[in-house]
Each structure stands twice: as C-alpha cells, then as structure tokens.
C-alpha cells in the first residue's frame, strides 16, 4: 500500500484534489484545510493518502501532513464516524484545535463543531480523550520544550514536519536563546515568532 503521492497539482475544488503522477491523475478527497496548505495548481506537491477499498467502492483520501492523517485515523475509531464524516469534521476545525478540545475534554465546545453533535461528541471524548495515537501537541511540547511553545510545534506539524523532530528543534532553539537578553525580554508572540522562523530553517536543512 502506498503512503503518499508526489506530483503536479492539477485541480483544487471543495473537498477534492487532483494530482498527476507521471501521467496518472488521481482523484483525492481531502479536507478543505488541506487545500490551503498544499501548493497552488500547476506546482509540485505531496499528499499523504489512505485508500478505502470495499466490494462496492474505492475512494482515496488525502492530507497535507502525516499528523492530519493520524488524526483522521483516530476519528475513524469512533463508532458512527466514517471517512466522509471524519473529513467533514476536519473541514470545520484545524487539527491542532480539535486535538486541544479532545485532550481538554471540552464537551460543550466539541458539540458545536459542525458534523459532530451531542451524541457523537460524547462518543469522541469517551474513545479519544487521552488516547490519540498522534499524541497531542500540547502533551508533546510539555515533555519536550514547555507548554508555552505548543502553538509553535502545532504550526510546524501542521506544515508537515515530523512532530518529534519539531519538538526537538523547538527545545533546542529555546534553550539556545534562553541566555539571549533580547529574546528573554520579548513578549510571548515575539518569542514564538523567533523560534518558529529558526525552526523552519533548521528543519528544512
């Protein structure tokens, strides 16, 4: 089974992506959030995929990062949520926000997510709270670099960077800057911006 497709993006439509790989154009169902993260039409891009194959149908689902796909897999574990339902949920909320809601056990907020509702929200919390296979970005950052930089790690993983490497990079950069007076005196958003920019450069090398 293939893990991802890399090729030329040939079309972007609501919940739909077309990608050409050496003359084969794939029709991939994607959350709208993935469309925003993937390159423009005509550019080369990479999409992480999963194939639903039954006796009656064959559908290909795609995601901008392995992190997003892992969350999709977790949603499929919930009774009553199928692939289309999982995509609908991911259309209306970012992966980082959904993980935060689940890990905090915020039932009231989860019920307001389009495509969820009261019964499904209760099932999601019962099945997923504290059990996400992707490991919540907040818990990862608490172990690796301090919860104050969880948003930076979340942004990096949403961009497709490996979450473990992102945590390590943020921890290392934050440690290196801890003795820099200008960094220490910066506000929280300023510190996050500095770490985010340096992490992208480090992770891209």
Secondary structure as UniProt FT lines:
FT   STRAND          4..13
FT   TURN            14..15
FT   STRAND          16..21
FT   TURN            22..23
FT   STRAND          24..30
FT   HELIX           32..37
FT   TURN            41..42
FT   STRAND          44..53
FT   STRAND          58..63
FT   HELIX           66..76
FT   TURN            79..80
FT   HELIX           83..91
FT   HELIX           95..104
FT   HELIX           107..111
FT   TURN            114..116
FT   HELIX           117..128
FT   TURN            129..131
FT   TURN            133..134
FT   HELIX           137..144
FT   HELIX           147..149
FT   HELIX           150..158
FT   TURN            159..160
FT   HELIX           163..177
FT   TURN            178..179
FT   HELIX           181..184
FT   HELIX           188..204
//
